[in-house]
Amino acid sequence: MAKLKIKKGDKVIVLTGKDKGKSGEVLKVLPAENRVLVQGVNMVKRHTRPSMGNPGGIVEKEAPIHVSNVAHQDPKDRSKPTRVGYRTLDDGRKVRFAKRSGELIDA
């Protein structure tokens, strides 16, 4: 299982595929499969049977996308993708920073 630099709640941009250029927030990280679930990206239709709780029908929901196809949004200018590095602060905390602008991602 690989260590991923993307965490739940991060803002990411899709780099390749049918949703290239779209951005959204990471809803779920699946490290065992190297995939992430991004809000509003890679939408699929699921046909559900009616049950006690739901009426059924065609439901649209997000499907996981491979982690290599997404990149962090630069905190300085939100439209550009950036790579992520790690830095240790004076108080001993290890934080992520955007390599493009040098801004901290974990504030």
Residue frames as qw, qx, qy, qz and C-alpha x, y, z in Angstrom:
[[0.000, 0.889, 0.458, 0.000, 0.00, 0.00, 0.00],
 [0.452, 0.374, 0.003, 0.810, 1.51, 3.31, -1.12],
 [0.200, -0.556, -0.386, 0.709, 1.64, 6.47, 0.98],
 [0.250, 0.702, 0.485, 0.458, -0.61, 9.04, -0.68],
 [0.250, -0.058, -0.169, 0.952, -0.01, 12.79, -0.46],
 [0.343, -0.329, -0.324, -0.818, -3.72, 13.46, -1.00],
 [0.023, -0.169, -0.831, 0.529, -6.07, 13.47, 1.99],
 [0.035, -0.680, -0.725, -0.102, -9.81, 13.79, 2.54],
 [0.112, -0.886, -0.281, 0.353, -10.92, 17.42, 2.21],
 [0.359, -0.365, 0.377, 0.772, -8.12, 18.48, -0.17],
 [0.523, 0.735, 0.084, -0.424, -8.96, 20.51, -3.27],
 [0.540, -0.186, 0.682, 0.457, -7.72, 18.73, -6.41],
 [0.478, 0.593, -0.236, -0.603, -7.72, 19.19, -10.21],
 [0.878, 0.167, 0.447, 0.035, -8.24, 16.31, -12.66],
 [0.168, -0.608, 0.531, 0.565, -5.28, 16.04, -15.07],
 [0.136, 0.172, -0.824, -0.522, -6.47, 13.39, -17.56],
 [0.132, 0.326, 0.932, -0.092, -9.58, 11.57, -18.71],
 [0.026, 0.627, 0.638, 0.446, -13.10, 12.64, -19.59],
 [0.314, -0.895, -0.312, 0.054, -13.24, 15.10, -16.68],
 [0.623, 0.057, -0.037, 0.780, -9.89, 16.80, -17.45],
 [0.086, 0.409, 0.029, 0.908, -9.74, 20.32, -16.01],
 [0.566, -0.648, -0.327, -0.392, -12.53, 19.80, -13.47],
 [0.187, 0.328, -0.662, 0.648, -11.79, 20.43, -9.82],
 [0.689, -0.513, -0.300, -0.415, -13.41, 19.35, -6.60],
 [0.378, -0.610, 0.565, -0.407, -12.95, 18.27, -3.01],
 [0.394, 0.165, -0.904, 0.016, -11.71, 14.79, -2.08],
 [0.722, -0.382, -0.043, -0.575, -14.59, 12.95, -0.39],
 [0.915, -0.304, 0.259, -0.061, -12.81, 9.64, 0.30],
 [0.200, 0.685, -0.692, -0.106, -9.32, 8.17, -0.12],
 [0.987, -0.030, 0.084, -0.130, -8.88, 4.47, -0.95],
 [0.095, -0.775, 0.611, 0.127, -5.15, 3.82, -0.34],
 [0.676, -0.107, 0.728, 0.050, -5.36, 0.07, -0.93],
 [0.647, 0.540, 0.510, 0.174, -6.51, 0.70, -4.52],
 [0.356, -0.184, 0.198, 0.895, -4.58, 4.00, -5.06],
 [0.008, 0.559, 0.588, 0.584, -7.88, 5.77, -5.82],
 [0.005, -0.213, -0.401, 0.891, -9.73, 8.85, -4.59],
 [0.092, 0.682, 0.715, 0.122, -13.37, 9.91, -4.71],
 [0.156, -0.093, 0.014, 0.983, -13.70, 13.53, -5.91],
 [0.269, 0.582, 0.553, -0.532, -16.90, 15.55, -5.59],
 [0.485, 0.737, 0.091, -0.462, -18.63, 16.05, -8.96],
 [0.211, 0.620, -0.677, -0.336, -16.00, 14.13, -10.95],
 [0.177, 0.143, -0.959, -0.171, -16.30, 10.77, -12.78],
 [0.584, 0.059, 0.378, -0.716, -20.08, 10.63, -12.36],
 [0.144, 0.002, -0.946, -0.291, -21.75, 7.27, -13.09],
 [0.643, -0.178, -0.094, -0.739, -25.39, 6.22, -13.22],
 [0.014, -0.079, 0.964, -0.253, -26.53, 3.47, -10.85],
 [0.579, -0.256, -0.462, -0.621, -29.88, 1.74, -11.36],
 [0.076, -0.139, 0.808, -0.567, -31.35, 1.01, -7.94],
 [0.359, -0.391, -0.811, -0.246, -34.30, -1.16, -7.02],
 [0.396, -0.607, 0.020, -0.689, -36.95, 0.40, -4.76],
 [0.498, -0.135, -0.775, 0.365, -36.71, -0.53, -1.07],
 [0.348, -0.722, -0.552, 0.230, -38.07, 0.67, 2.25],
 [0.344, -0.608, -0.070, 0.712, -35.82, 3.72, 2.44],
 [0.010, -0.422, 0.364, 0.830, -35.51, 4.85, -1.17],
 [0.682, 0.473, 0.217, -0.514, -37.91, 5.02, -4.13],
 [0.734, 0.087, 0.575, 0.351, -35.38, 3.55, -6.59],
 [0.459, 0.881, 0.082, -0.086, -34.64, 4.73, -10.10],
 [0.738, 0.409, -0.091, 0.529, -31.45, 6.01, -11.70],
 [0.457, -0.862, 0.000, 0.219, -29.06, 7.59, -9.19],
 [0.570, 0.685, -0.240, 0.384, -25.97, 9.56, -10.26],
 [0.655, -0.735, 0.125, 0.126, -22.94, 9.24, -7.99],
 [0.136, 0.826, -0.542, -0.068, -19.18, 9.66, -8.04],
 [0.987, 0.042, -0.094, 0.126, -16.88, 6.75, -8.93],
 [0.597, -0.644, 0.250, 0.409, -13.27, 6.51, -7.72],
 [0.568, 0.800, -0.174, 0.084, -10.52, 7.97, -9.93],
 [0.862, -0.004, -0.190, 0.470, -6.86, 6.90, -9.90],
 [0.415, -0.813, -0.065, 0.403, -4.66, 9.08, -7.70],
 [0.508, -0.163, 0.390, 0.750, -2.16, 9.62, -10.55],
 [0.191, 0.555, 0.567, 0.578, -4.87, 11.43, -12.54],
 [0.234, -0.922, -0.272, -0.145, -5.37, 14.18, -9.95],
 [0.508, 0.195, -0.287, 0.788, -3.13, 16.93, -8.54],
 [0.248, -0.612, -0.473, 0.583, -3.47, 19.41, -5.69],
 [0.192, 0.889, 0.243, 0.336, -4.77, 22.89, -6.41],
 [0.445, 0.209, -0.281, 0.824, -2.17, 25.55, -5.69],
 [0.246, -0.674, -0.571, 0.399, -3.37, 27.47, -2.59],
 [0.157, -0.414, 0.064, 0.894, -2.14, 30.79, -4.07],
 [0.432, 0.278, -0.316, -0.798, -3.86, 30.62, -7.49],
 [0.676, 0.030, 0.623, -0.392, -6.65, 28.04, -7.36],
 [0.775, 0.519, -0.049, -0.358, -6.68, 27.29, -11.11],
 [0.468, 0.613, -0.636, -0.006, -3.23, 25.66, -11.39],
 [0.953, -0.234, -0.192, 0.008, -2.10, 22.16, -10.29],
 [0.018, -0.791, 0.558, -0.250, 0.92, 21.72, -8.02],
 [0.735, 0.038, -0.652, 0.181, 3.07, 18.97, -6.61],
 [0.618, -0.744, -0.006, -0.255, 3.35, 18.42, -2.87],
 [0.519, 0.370, -0.612, 0.468, 6.40, 18.37, -0.61],
 [0.676, -0.628, -0.375, 0.090, 6.93, 17.97, 3.12],
 [0.226, 0.602, -0.322, 0.694, 8.53, 20.48, 5.47],
 [0.565, -0.453, -0.587, 0.362, 9.17, 20.45, 9.22],
 [0.097, -0.880, -0.091, -0.456, 8.20, 23.65, 11.04],
 [0.118, 0.557, -0.548, 0.613, 10.06, 25.23, 13.97],
 [0.613, -0.352, 0.400, -0.584, 7.60, 23.73, 16.46],
 [0.290, -0.242, 0.926, -0.004, 8.34, 20.21, 15.13],
 [0.697, 0.410, 0.446, -0.384, 5.16, 19.72, 13.06],
 [0.306, -0.064, 0.748, 0.586, 5.51, 18.01, 9.67],
 [0.442, 0.627, 0.310, -0.562, 3.34, 19.84, 7.12],
 [0.605, 0.381, 0.563, 0.416, 2.63, 19.62, 3.38],
 [0.028, 0.694, -0.056, -0.717, 3.46, 22.54, 1.10],
 [0.702, 0.673, 0.226, -0.044, 2.82, 23.39, -2.55],
 [0.674, -0.179, 0.315, 0.644, 6.04, 23.16, -4.56],
 [0.359, 0.648, 0.405, 0.536, 4.71, 25.65, -7.13],
 [0.082, -0.850, -0.068, -0.517, 4.18, 28.60, -4.77],
 [0.343, 0.245, -0.651, 0.632, 5.71, 27.45, -1.47],
 [0.507, -0.396, 0.107, -0.758, 2.42, 27.98, 0.39],
 [0.168, -0.114, 0.918, -0.342, 1.45, 25.60, 3.20],
 [0.480, -0.222, -0.675, -0.515, -1.40, 23.17, 2.47],
 [0.583, -0.505, -0.615, 0.167, -1.82, 22.08, 6.11],
 [0.040, 0.644, -0.137, 0.751, -2.33, 25.37, 7.92]]
